[in-house]
Amino acid sequence: MKIEYDSKHDLMNIEFLQGEPIVDSLEVNGVIIDHAKDGKIVSIEILDASERTQKDPLGKLDLSVIRDAEAV
């Protein structure tokens, strides 16, 4: 997984499947979900990210990984 923030365009991209071709995209309220041919989510893009999240979208990034939420 790769998370990028483009401050010039205020765009955040969360990429799950690097290099996978995108065949379809769906935009809902400024969030774009890109799908592969098999229906898997390739990436999620957040338009106007600083308005939809926080002023500095990567400023307080917590990279904790919780594999099984019920085990916590």
NORRA-V817178 format. One record per backbone hydrogen bond with DSSP energy under -1.0 kcal/mol. CO is the residue of the C=O (numbers start at 1). NH is the residue of the N-H. If there is no record, write none. Layout:
# NORRA-V817178
CO,NH
CO,NH
This chain:
# NORRA-V817178
2,15
4,13
6,10
6,11
10,49
11,6
12,46
13,4
14,44
15,2
17,20
24,35
26,33
28,31
30,47
31,28
32,45
33,26
34,42
34,43
35,23
35,24
36,39
40,36
42,16
42,17
43,34
44,14
45,32
46,12
48,51
48,52
49,53
56,59
68,71
